[in-house]
Amino acid sequence: MNKKISLDNNLPAGHVQDLINDIQVNPGAIVSKTLRKSQNMNLTLFAFDTGQALSGHSSPMDAYVQILMGVMNITIDETTQAVKTGQVILMPAGINHALEALEPTKMLLTMVRV
């Protein structure tokens, strides 16, 4: 029998995940917690303190950022937008993007290979 390898961390089937309370903002830091990682999809929680940023980069996967708490400036190509609690934005594969927290922020990053 071929046993399927699971790369889920803290995300078993049927488990309710408390996204906001399962990661904490640390002073002067960016914190991440991988919930699922596979060839076609990655699901990661992030917590950014005010002013913390990820500089310009691109990804081979489409990346959806859902803001769970706070506000981030998200730059895609050369356009910057403030994305707030309850909003989601797509950062397309292969396009340069950057993120900066304008206040303590928690987000869910869903990366999907399409």
C-alpha positions, 0 to 999 in steps of 0.5 A: 500500500502506498502511504500518502505523505502529509505536509499538513502542520496543525491542520488535520481534516475536520479541525477548526483552525483559529487563524487570528489566535494561532499566531501572535505579533512579536515586537519588531518581527515577522512571524510565520506558521505553515499550515499546509505545504504541497506541490500545488498549494501552500497555506501560511499564517503571518504576523507582522509588527508595525513597519515590518516588511517583505521586500520586492520578490516574485513567486511561481505561484499565484498568492492570495493575501487575506488580512485577518487583522490590521492594515498592510501596504501591498505593492504589485508591480508598481501599484501600492494599495492599503489592504485592511482587515477582511480584505483579500488581494491576489498577487499574480505568479511571476509579478514582483510584489512587496508587503509592509505592515502599517500597524500590527497585522495578521494575514493568511497567505494562500499560494496556488499553482494554476 
